[in-house]
Amino acid sequence: MVHRVAGPLLSPIEQRLRRAGGNPVDAPLWLFGVVIVLGLLAISLVGWLGGSIALVTAMQGAGIAAWIRLVLDSVIWLIMTAIIIRVIGSWLGLGRHTGWLRPAFLLTDWIVAPIARRLPPLGMIDLSPFVAYLALLLLRTLIAGLAL
């Protein structure tokens, strides 16, 4: 039964592994990893949606300053998430011209590129996304502490 259900899913993974020079016997492991990652993403998405709905509901009586802080915090969070996606994509060997990574590069180039130009290289490690993330984290903390 398991083979009947997983067979159609494993076949494309096995073919891709063969083309990449890998061992097609590893396809179930790759499928297991993909299922776990997708499950974690689904759980995170449901949690995020629930939290966002609760936050907007709680902010119904808030003033304009609280809404401005919320919008700024959300934009900074989005850019920080794009930095994380950009870094994970680079670990997987994907570049700025990959279709689903292009938005992450568009959202983050304005802060990562200037830092990369000024930061001395550390071998093959690019610390500019990390520094940009820390700068955004600091900005987010400062905005949260402001009484607009």
N, C-alpha and C positions, 0 to 999 in steps of 0.2 A: 504494500500500500504506500509506504513512504517513497519507494522508488517511482511509483506511478505518479505521485504528486510532484516530487522534486525533479524527475527526469526532464520535463520541458524547461525547467529553470536551470538545470545543470548543463544542458547541452550547449547553450551559447557561451557559458562561462568556460567550459572545456575548450571550445573552439578558440576563444580569445586567448586562453593560456597557451595553447599550441602555437598560435601565431606569434605570441610574445616570447616563445622559447621556454615556457614554463612546463611544469608537469601537470597534465590534465587530471591526475589523481587528486590534486589539491583543490579541485573545484568545489567539493562539499564544504571544505573549510572556508573558502571564499564566500560561498552562499551563506554560511552560518554567520560570518562577520558582517555581511551586508544586511542580513535580517536583524542582527543585533543593533547595528548603527541606525537602521531605519526605525526600529522600535524605539530606541532612545530619542531619536528626532521627533517621532510622533508624540511620545510622552511629554517632551519639552514643549512642543507646539501647543498641546492641549493645556498644559500648565500656564504657558505664556498667555494664551487667549483668555483663560479663566481669570488670571491675575489682571489682565488689561481691562476686561469687562468690569471687574470689581473696582478697579482704580477709577475708571471713568464714572461709574455709579457713585462712588464716594466723593468725587470732585464736583458733583452737580451744584453744590452750594458754594463752591470756592470762588474766590475773586480772580481777576484777570492776571494778577501777579503769579498766582499758583499755576494757572494754565500756561503762562509763558515759561515758567520753570519746567513744567511737565513736557512741553514741546521741545525745549532745548535739551532736556535730559534724554528724551526719546531719540532725537537726532544724533546726539553724541553716542548713545547706545548702539544705534544702527551703524555708525562709522566704526565703532570698536568691534562690532560683530563682523563687519566687512574686513577689518584688519586680520581677525582670526581666520576667516575663510581664505584670505589671500595667503597667509602663512601656511596653512594646511595644504592649500593647492600647490604651493612651491615645494613642500615636502614630497608631494606626489609627482613632481616633475611637470606640473601644468603651468603654463605661462599666461601672460596677459591676453593672449589672443584666443584662449579657450573660451568657447561660447558662454558657459555659465559662470566663468570667473571674471569676465569683462566688467560686469557691474561693480564687483568688489574693487577692482583696480580703479575704475572711474570715481568711486566714492572715496578712495583713500590716497590717490596720487598727490592731491594737493597738500597733504601733510607729510606723507612718507618720502616723497621725492626730494624736497628741500633738506630734510634731515639726512637722507642718504648722501647728498652732495657734501654736507659739512662733516659728517661722522667719518672718522678714519676707518678704513677696512680692518676687519678682524679675521683675516684668512678668508675662508669660504663662508663665514657666518655673517649675515646681514642683520645688524641690530637695529636698523632704522624702524622697522615695524614695531619692535618692542618699545623703543623710545617714544614713538608716536602714540602707542597705546597708553603708556604711562602719562604722557602729556594730556591726553584726552581724559584719563582717569582723574588727574589733578583738576582739570577744568570742570569736570562733572561734580567733583567734590566741592569746589568753590561755588558753583552755581547752586548746589543744594543748600549751602550755608548762607546764601544771600537772602536778604529779606527785600524782595522786589516790591 
